[in-house]
């Protein structure tokens, strides 16, 4: 973006400062507007929609810190704000940056520093707009695939639930698309312009969970946690059965009061966030056994939405096959291939133990390893056979035997842990007992192997 298309709002009660900064920035080709107080600044911000705001802290009507708080609260995509003060202090700078200011300038202003910070702030603002544009483009594309009555019913329910801030618990087998449906809910809600933060609860070790969820304050620096990062958006807690007891208690308190303390902090942080959760295991059993708090379960489970397995709406299989072919052609630049009618009919009657995730992986494998435009039935059966173990009955050597030792070990460990994780119903505690690994080490291993819980 050229300088002459960038609009800068300078807010300062000192006429000489306003005139000086205005002249300097106009000489650089920027469009500049000035305001002598907070009231005028509010009006100009709305009418001009500036690319950058230079905001003085000390003003006669409303101080700059209070005005910044106001703007951050009402505008999720607030342009960069650089604070200015002739009475600058470390405390003021920390408070301003904590609230979301891009940087802090002390008076008397240094010409070189002013221009450098303005340039960097505008670049950051442009990048934010580009990222938001890409995010909105992705939002349009994120929609559950399928024309069956099952998918249509779920989408209709989610559209209606999206109009309320009801907390929702998605229940379903691994791979049915619970995260995708959560994103669909988010994209149809009043939180759609805010972030969608997805967290695999079971992958967070107990000793790090408090900082991960609630952030921390240390030596004047703020490290926001998941709840704070999801402000004005949606926090999706995937597989809540893996949450440790201490985090359950702190999350319960945070949801009840809409506020929390960062680790090491003393000031309550208020957030506006919709919390949505998912599980593949029977949570009533977790509650009955005492592994999960009953009060938190009821708080997260205001509405339960069951996502059925793919085998119960198999009429959507052909559409999903076509969708993922197009997806891998556009995203991974793979050569186009299409499933024959015989292959599609066979796959409609396949059991799909891994649901939509298994179907996606199958399409990817066939497009990478196969040749020719048509994907015939024999090729599909061969690919599925290698997955369910038919190939192991022959004398062929497993593919990962040809990898370097470290890669082969990672391949085996990932398959081994995923196998036992499915058998233990998605419980990290049960997985720990089944494989004989202490939970702290197991969390690290799951994270290093990128196993999504």
QUIZI-V322723 format. One record per helix or strand of 2 or more residues. SS is the DSSP state (H for helix, E for strand). FROM is the first residue (numbers start at 1). TO is the last residue. If there is no record, write none. Layout:
# QUIZI-V322723
ss,from,to
SS,FROM,TO
SS,FROM,TO
This chain:
# QUIZI-V322723
ss,from,to
H,3,5
E,7,11
H,15,27
E,31,35
H,38,48
E,52,56
H,64,74
E,80,85
H,90,99
E,103,106
H,111,141
H,149,161
E,168,171
H,178,187
E,196,200
H,201,203
H,206,214
E,216,218
E,221,223
H,226,229
E,234,238
H,240,242
H,245,257
E,259,260
E,269,270
E,274,279
H,283,289
H,294,300
E,303,306
H,310,331
E,338,339
H,341,348
H,355,369
E,374,375
H,377,388
H,391,393
H,399,402
H,405,423
H,428,435
H,439,448
